[in-house]
Amino acid sequence: MNCDIPVNGQWYRRRDTRTDRCCFSKSEAWDEYVAMTVSATIKPIRPENIDSFHRALDEVACERKYLTFLHAPPLEDTREFVLKSLQQGNPHLVALAGDQVVGWCDIQRHHFPAHAHRGTLGMGVIAPFRGQGLGLQLIESAKEQAKEAGISRIEFNVRADNQRAIGLYRKTGFAEEGVLRDAIFVDGAFFDAIGMAFLHPHHTDPGESG
Ligand SMILES: CC(C)(COP(=O)(O)OP(=O)(O)OC[C@H]1O[C@@H](n2cnc3c(N)ncnc32)[C@H](O)[C@@H]1OP(=O)(O)O)[C@@H](O)C(=O)NCCC(=O)NCCS
């Protein structure tokens, strides 16, 4: 696969010297774009956002500090994941700057009947757009959609040193439930993870039981 090639006006691929794999990265044009336009809007993801969502996912994953992925899964796997998630009515929001995905928040409903009221949350905002309130808007919108979908318990594990994310989760009503010791191993080091969850106060019948 070719690296160090422009993908479009705002993105290019570079080779990650540590892993010798390709990563998406921002071009100078993208930085200029960010400096000029800082507003992004929160929308439910649509099939035409998938390529851009994949690039945003890869960019955050390549930081190697926040997500379980260290690269985005292949584009076709991501497409299948999003389309299936839409079909199942799972919450999946994106922050769009123009037609570019700069952040996302999705909640995947658990499969087994006795766990069908539970959903696992995943989210990220690409670095130039952090600290502008997008994470807060994404998570509040996803919580609202989860409530409508009958997902009353939203949960995930977060790396214990991810103070920005933990700050956001606490602010939006998530509570710590326990520490998963040495749950993460990246670049030769172990990290604890913290289990966190939010429970919608008025539980509705999740519908799917039996
Ligand atoms: C975590 C993340 C999604 C937050 O999104 P964001 O757009 O930067 O967050 P916001 O600007 O909406 O901030 C909302 C709240 O988060 C908390 N927060 C933000 N930055 C923080 C920081 N540096 N330290 C502690 N808390 C912070 C604050 O409570 C903040 O509210 P406030 O501004 O009123 O104080 C984003 O930083 C990100 O994508 N990080 C990398 C990927 C990641 O960690 N994903 C989650 C994996 S579990």
The ligand as an SDF file (V2000), in Angstrom:
LIG
                    3D

 48 50  0  0  0  0  0  0  0  0999 V2000
  -12.6160   12.3920   25.4760 C   0  0  0  0  0  0  0  0  0  0  0  0
  -13.1110   13.2600   24.3120 C   0  0  0  0  0  0  0  0  0  0  0  0
  -14.1370   12.4820   23.5030 C   0  0  0  0  0  0  0  0  0  0  0  0
  -13.7730   14.5170   24.9130 C   0  0  0  0  0  0  0  0  0  0  0  0
  -14.2520   15.3190   23.8670 O   0  0  0  0  0  0  0  0  0  0  0  0
  -14.0040   16.8950   23.8610 P   0  0  0  0  0  0  0  0  0  0  0  0
  -14.7450   17.4530   22.7040 O   0  0  0  0  0  0  0  0  0  0  0  0
  -12.5670   17.1520   23.9440 O   0  0  0  0  0  0  0  0  0  0  0  0
  -14.6840   17.3040   25.2560 O   0  0  0  0  0  0  0  0  0  0  0  0
  -15.5080   18.6340   25.5590 P   0  0  0  0  0  0  0  0  0  0  0  0
  -14.8310   19.8200   24.9730 O   0  0  0  0  0  0  0  0  0  0  0  0
  -16.9330   18.4130   25.1520 O   0  0  0  0  0  0  0  0  0  0  0  0
  -15.3920   18.6920   27.1350 O   0  0  0  0  0  0  0  0  0  0  0  0
  -16.4700   18.2830   27.9170 C   0  0  0  0  0  0  0  0  0  0  0  0
  -16.0070   18.0510   29.3360 C   0  0  0  0  0  0  0  0  0  0  0  0
  -14.9810   17.0760   29.3880 O   0  0  0  0  0  0  0  0  0  0  0  0
  -14.1110   17.3840   30.4630 C   0  0  0  0  0  0  0  0  0  0  0  0
  -12.7890   17.7220   29.9550 N   0  0  0  0  0  0  0  0  0  0  0  0
  -12.4600   18.2310   28.7570 C   0  0  0  0  0  0  0  0  0  0  0  0
  -11.1360   18.3830   28.6780 N   0  0  0  0  0  0  0  0  0  0  0  0
  -10.6200   17.9610   29.8410 C   0  0  0  0  0  0  0  0  0  0  0  0
   -9.3100   17.8550   30.3730 C   0  0  0  0  0  0  0  0  0  0  0  0
   -8.2470   18.2180   29.6550 N   0  0  0  0  0  0  0  0  0  0  0  0
   -9.1470   17.3300   31.6260 N   0  0  0  0  0  0  0  0  0  0  0  0
  -10.2320   16.9400   32.3520 C   0  0  0  0  0  0  0  0  0  0  0  0
  -11.5030   17.0190   31.8870 N   0  0  0  0  0  0  0  0  0  0  0  0
  -11.6840   17.5210   30.6700 C   0  0  0  0  0  0  0  0  0  0  0  0
  -14.6890   18.5710   31.1630 C   0  0  0  0  0  0  0  0  0  0  0  0
  -15.6030   18.1300   32.1280 O   0  0  0  0  0  0  0  0  0  0  0  0
  -15.4060   19.2500   30.0180 C   0  0  0  0  0  0  0  0  0  0  0  0
  -16.3970   20.1160   30.4310 O   0  0  0  0  0  0  0  0  0  0  0  0
  -16.0150   21.6740   30.7210 P   0  0  0  0  0  0  0  0  0  0  0  0
  -15.3370   22.1970   29.4940 O   0  0  0  0  0  0  0  0  0  0  0  0
  -17.3310   22.3280   31.0010 O   0  0  0  0  0  0  0  0  0  0  0  0
  -15.1060   21.6640   31.9100 O   0  0  0  0  0  0  0  0  0  0  0  0
  -11.9460   13.7100   23.3890 C   0  0  0  0  0  0  0  0  0  0  0  0
  -11.0350   14.4460   24.1380 O   0  0  0  0  0  0  0  0  0  0  0  0
  -11.2590   12.5620   22.6920 C   0  0  0  0  0  0  0  0  0  0  0  0
  -11.6590   12.1610   21.6240 O   0  0  0  0  0  0  0  0  0  0  0  0
  -10.1780   12.0150   23.2780 N   0  0  0  0  0  0  0  0  0  0  0  0
   -9.4530   10.9200   22.6240 C   0  0  0  0  0  0  0  0  0  0  0  0
  -10.3100    9.6740   22.4070 C   0  0  0  0  0  0  0  0  0  0  0  0
  -10.8840    9.1570   23.7050 C   0  0  0  0  0  0  0  0  0  0  0  0
  -10.3330    9.3430   24.7830 O   0  0  0  0  0  0  0  0  0  0  0  0
  -12.0350    8.4880   23.5830 N   0  0  0  0  0  0  0  0  0  0  0  0
  -12.7090    7.9140   24.7350 C   0  0  0  0  0  0  0  0  0  0  0  0
  -12.1820    6.5450   24.9870 C   0  0  0  0  0  0  0  0  0  0  0  0
  -13.0060    5.7830   26.3940 S   0  0  0  0  0  0  0  0  0  0  0  0
  1  2  1  0
  2  3  1  0
  2  4  1  0
  2 36  1  0
  4  5  1  0
  5  6  1  0
  6  7  2  0
  6  8  1  0
  6  9  1  0
  9 10  1  0
 10 11  2  0
 10 12  1  0
 10 13  1  0
 13 14  1  0
 14 15  1  0
 15 16  1  0
 15 30  1  0
 16 17  1  0
 17 18  1  0
 17 28  1  0
 18 19  1  0
 18 27  1  0
 19 20  2  0
 20 21  1  0
 21 22  1  0
 21 27  2  0
 22 23  1  0
 22 24  2  0
 24 25  1  0
 25 26  2  0
 26 27  1  0
 28 29  1  0
 28 30  1  0
 30 31  1  0
 31 32  1  0
 32 33  2  0
 32 34  1  0
 32 35  1  0
 36 37  1  0
 36 38  1  0
 38 39  2  0
 38 40  1  0
 40 41  1  0
 41 42  1  0
 42 43  1  0
 43 44  2  0
 43 45  1  0
 45 46  1  0
 46 47  1  0
 47 48  1  0
M  END
$$$$
